Every structure is written in C-alpha cells, then in structure tokens.
Amino acid sequence: MRKSTRVSLIVFLLLLLGVNCPLSAQLTRDQNLSRFDDRPIHFGFYLGANTMDYRFTHYTDVLLNPVFSQTPGLEQLAANYYQGVHAFRVECYPLKPGFTVGGVLNLRMNNGLDFRFTPGMSLGSRQLIYSNNIDQYIKDPAIGGSLYPKITYERYLTTPSAYIDLPIGFRYKGMRHNNIRPYIYGGGAYRRDLESKRISESIVHLKRNGYYAEVAFGLDTYFPFFRFTSEFKFSYGLNNLLRHDAALTSEYSLPYYGYVLEKLNSNIFSLIFYFE
C-alpha cells in the first residue's frame, strides 16, 4: 500500500472515530426520569411572565353605535363631551409585563398525548391610547374648573386585570432525545377578571368573563429529580368584552369613549416555566 494511501486511510479512520465517539456518547447517555412519561397522572406548578393586549373594531362614526338610538337623550348628552369629534381611534400601547402563577394536573392519554388542566392566576394591565384627547373631567370628576377642559399631555387610560385562569388542553409530544422532548399544545381557557373596573368605568365598560383559544409550543428538559419545561403560549380572545349599557342614573353609566368601539377582544402572550 502506498504511503499516501495509508495516510489517507489513517486520517479517514481518525475522522470516523472522532464523529462516532460523540454520537456513541449521546446514544449511551443515561436518561433522567426515564419512566416519568409513563405515569398515568402527575402534578406540578408553574411561574411565568405575560403581556396583555386588545384587538379593536372601531365605529367610523361613534353615533352609529345603536346604543344612542336605544336610550333617549343619550346622544345629545354624549355630543356635549365629544365636542363635534365623532371619529376616534384606540390603540393598546405600550405593552406592559405581567405575572402568571398556577398549578398543573397532567393526565397521560397515550405515549404521545397528554391532557392538561393548569388553573392559575394572571396579573397585568393594558394602557389605552386615544387618537383624540380624553376629557380631563371624565377621567377625574373631582377636578374643579371648567366642565370640559381639554388636555394635550395625557391621552391614555390604564385598565388593570387580575384573571382567574382555567385552561384545559392537549399536549402532543415529539420523540424524546436523551433528556429533551419538544411538544405542541392546543386548548381553550375561561378567565374571570377580579379587578375592580371603577377606574375605567367612566371611559369603557368591560365584561369580566372571557373565553380564549390557546396554542403553545415548548420543550421538556428532564433533570434527575424533576422535569423542567419552558413554554411560549398565545391566548386568543373569542368573545367581545365591551358592555354598551347606558343606565343614565348610575354614577358610572356613560363610558363616552367606550362607545367609539364596536368590539374589543383580548390577547395574552405568555412565557411559562413548569416544574413537574
């Protein structure tokens, strides 16, 4: 055998050995909690961060809202506040971080599918910015002076939320590779807002009950004594949260700037860490 051929063969064998050694190490590496996914039921808890947002559907003219034709005298009363401006636009900005915490109930359906119930609580807030200035008198009726002073430096309203979360869904798991296993999640959630809405009732009336469709993807990591999971979840609000009520005798009866919206739906983005 020629010398160059022998050198080439040795180099090839060394390269093959170098590639094979780490592969062999991965294939023979011990798996943590190798029977964990065979449990019919297990529990855990989670912590996470969230960002809450709204989706808006606007009336091109606020007076197109049917509430004005249904309540005598309401249109004229509101027109005094709108001061000739009938087109408004609302945005949710900037997005603010919130906090999520809860527990986990996991039911094994088969080798690749789990049923999940993850009740918890989410705290957060949203800031509404209007394209036209909000009347300072509406924001704070205790302010003296003129009944309709306009401002140029504040055009927003913060709506805090404290949700009781009741999500259910299914996790479809991929193949486990050593101590890592990816998955995707689909399900739904019911949320009830416990936060007092008196802060925002002069601007917009909101329902407390929300229904959501949810999708998520994540990665399970198996440690010697527990399974750690990082997950990104998107919750898409299904129901309109606006209440267009107009009981003129109530202290918080007339959300003038809430009437510019036809629909308001909630979105929630969450980054969650599970310990099971």
C-alpha positions in Angstrom: 0.0 0.0 0.0 1.4 3.4 -1.0 2.4 5.8 1.8 -0.1 8.4 0.7 -2.9 5.8 0.7 -2.0 4.7 4.2 -2.0 8.3 5.4 -5.4 8.9 3.8 -6.8 5.8 5.4 -5.5 6.7 8.8 -6.9 10.2 8.5 -10.3 8.8 7.4 -10.4 6.3 10.4 -9.5 9.1 12.8 -12.3 11.3 11.4 -14.7 8.4 11.6 -13.7 7.7 15.2 -14.0 11.4 16.1 -17.5 11.6 14.7 -18.5 8.2 16.1 -17.3 8.9 19.7 -19.7 11.8 20.5 -22.6 10.0 18.7 -21.9 6.9 20.8 -21.7 9.0 23.9 -25.1 10.6 23.1 -26.7 7.2 22.3 -25.4 5.6 25.5 -26.0 8.6 27.8 -28.2 7.8 30.8 -31.7 9.3 30.7 -33.0 11.1 33.7 -36.5 10.1 34.9 -36.8 7.5 32.1 -40.2 6.4 33.4 -41.6 9.8 34.1 -43.8 10.0 31.0 -45.3 6.6 31.8 -47.1 7.9 34.9 -50.9 8.0 34.4 -51.2 11.2 36.4 -48.8 13.7 37.9 -48.8 17.2 39.3 -46.7 20.4 39.3 -46.7 24.1 39.4 -45.6 27.0 37.1 -44.4 30.6 37.1 -44.3 32.9 34.2 -44.5 36.3 32.6 -47.2 37.7 30.4 -48.1 40.6 28.1 -51.8 41.6 27.6 -53.2 43.2 24.5 -56.5 44.2 22.9 -57.9 43.8 19.4 -60.2 46.7 18.5 -63.0 47.1 16.0 -64.0 50.8 15.6 -67.1 52.6 14.5 -66.3 55.0 11.7 -68.7 57.4 13.4 -69.4 57.0 17.1 -73.0 58.0 16.6 -73.5 54.8 14.5 -73.5 52.9 17.8 -77.0 51.5 18.3 -76.9 52.4 22.0 -77.7 56.0 21.1 -81.0 55.2 19.4 -82.0 52.8 22.2 -81.6 55.3 25.0 -83.5 58.6 24.7 -81.4 61.7 25.5 -78.1 59.8 25.4 -76.9 61.1 22.0 -77.3 64.7 23.0 -75.6 64.2 26.3 -72.7 62.4 24.8 -72.3 65.0 22.0 -71.6 67.6 24.7 -68.5 65.6 25.6 -67.4 64.7 22.0 -67.5 68.4 21.1 -68.0 67.8 17.4 -65.5 65.0 17.1 -67.2 61.7 16.1 -64.3 59.6 14.9 -61.8 58.2 17.4 -59.2 55.5 17.2 -57.8 53.5 20.1 -54.6 51.6 20.5 -53.1 49.4 23.2 -49.6 50.8 23.8 -47.1 50.3 25.2 -47.4 46.6 26.1 -46.6 46.1 29.8 -45.2 42.9 31.5 -47.4 40.9 33.9 -47.0 37.9 36.2 -48.6 34.4 36.0 -48.6 31.6 38.6 -50.6 28.3 39.0 -50.7 24.5 39.3 -50.6 21.6 36.9 -52.7 18.4 36.6 -51.4 16.1 33.8 -53.2 13.0 32.6 -51.4 10.6 30.3 -53.6 9.6 27.3 -51.0 7.6 25.4 -47.3 7.6 24.7 -47.5 10.9 22.7 -50.6 12.7 24.1 -51.4 14.3 27.5 -54.5 16.1 28.8 -53.6 19.2 30.8 -55.5 21.3 33.4 -53.5 24.2 34.6 -55.5 26.5 36.8 -53.8 29.7 38.0 -53.9 33.5 38.2 -52.5 36.2 35.9 -51.9 39.8 36.9 -51.3 42.5 34.3 -52.6 45.8 32.8 -53.2 47.4 29.4 -52.8 51.1 28.5 -55.3 52.5 26.0 -54.2 55.5 23.9 -56.8 57.5 22.0 -56.3 59.5 18.8 -58.2 62.4 20.4 -57.7 63.7 23.9 -59.8 62.3 26.7 -61.7 64.9 28.5 -60.0 65.5 31.9 -63.3 65.9 33.6 -64.3 62.4 32.5 -61.0 61.0 33.7 -61.3 62.7 37.1 -64.7 64.2 38.0 -63.2 65.6 41.2 -61.2 68.1 39.2 -62.5 71.7 39.5 -62.7 74.4 37.0 -64.4 74.2 33.6 -66.6 71.2 32.9 -64.9 70.3 29.6 -61.2 71.3 29.9 -59.1 69.6 27.1 -55.6 68.3 27.7 -52.7 67.7 25.4 -50.3 65.7 27.6 -52.4 62.7 28.6 -54.4 60.6 26.2 -54.4 57.2 27.8 -56.2 55.1 30.4 -54.8 52.1 32.2 -57.1 49.1 32.7 -55.6 46.6 35.3 -56.6 42.9 35.2 -56.4 40.1 37.8 -57.5 36.9 36.0 -58.5 33.6 37.5 -57.3 31.2 34.7 -59.0 27.9 34.0 -57.2 26.4 30.9 -57.6 22.9 29.6 -56.0 21.3 26.5 -53.9 18.6 25.0 -50.2 18.3 24.6 -48.8 16.3 21.6 -45.2 15.3 22.4 -42.4 14.6 19.9 -39.8 11.9 20.3 -37.6 12.2 23.4 -33.9 12.7 22.6 -31.9 11.9 25.7 -33.2 14.4 28.3 -35.1 16.7 25.9 -38.5 16.4 24.4 -40.4 19.0 22.3 -44.2 19.4 22.2 -47.1 21.5 20.9 -50.2 22.4 22.8 -53.8 23.3 21.8 -56.8 24.0 24.0 -59.1 26.6 25.4 -59.4 28.7 28.6 -62.0 30.5 30.7 -60.8 33.6 32.5 -62.7 35.8 35.0 -61.3 39.3 35.8 -61.4 40.0 39.5 -60.1 43.6 39.2 -62.4 46.4 40.1 -63.2 48.4 37.0 -64.3 51.6 38.7 -61.0 53.2 37.5 -62.1 52.8 33.9 -65.9 52.8 34.1 -66.3 56.4 33.0 -64.4 55.6 29.8 -65.3 52.0 28.9 -67.4 49.2 30.4 -65.9 45.7 30.2 -67.3 42.3 30.9 -65.5 40.2 33.5 -65.8 36.8 31.7 -63.5 35.9 28.8 -63.2 32.8 26.6 -59.9 32.0 24.8 -58.5 29.6 22.2 -54.8 28.8 23.0 -51.8 27.4 21.2 -48.3 26.8 22.6 -45.1 25.2 21.9 -42.4 24.2 24.4 -39.5 22.0 25.4 -39.4 19.4 28.3 -36.0 19.0 30.0 -35.5 16.1 32.3 -33.4 16.5 35.4 -32.6 13.8 38.0 -35.4 14.8 40.3 -37.9 16.8 38.3 -39.0 17.8 34.8 -38.5 21.5 33.8 -40.5 22.9 30.9 -40.3 26.2 29.1 -43.3 27.2 27.0 -44.5 30.1 24.9 -48.3 30.4 24.8 -50.7 32.6 22.8 -54.2 33.1 24.1 -56.7 34.5 21.5 -59.8 36.1 23.0 -63.1 34.8 21.4 -65.8 37.0 22.9 -66.5 40.7 22.8 -65.6 42.2 26.2 -67.5 45.5 25.7 -70.7 46.3 27.5 -72.7 49.1 25.8 -75.0 49.8 28.7 -76.4 53.3 29.3 -78.3 53.5 32.6 -78.2 57.3 32.9 -78.9 57.2 36.7 -75.7 55.3 37.5 -72.6 57.1 38.6 -70.5 55.2 36.0 -73.2 54.9 33.4 -71.8 56.7 30.4 -68.5 55.4 29.0 -68.3 58.1 26.3 -65.1 56.9 24.8 -66.0 53.3 25.1 -68.9 53.9 22.6 -66.4 54.5 19.8 -65.6 50.8 19.8 -67.8 48.2 18.2 -65.8 45.2 19.6 -62.9 44.7 22.0 -61.2 41.3 22.3 -58.3 40.2 24.5 -55.0 38.7 23.5 -52.5 37.3 26.0 -48.9 36.3 25.3 -47.2 34.2 28.0 -43.8 32.7 28.7 -44.3 30.0 31.3 -41.9 27.8 33.2 -43.3 24.5 34.6 -41.8 22.3 37.4 -43.2 18.8 37.5 
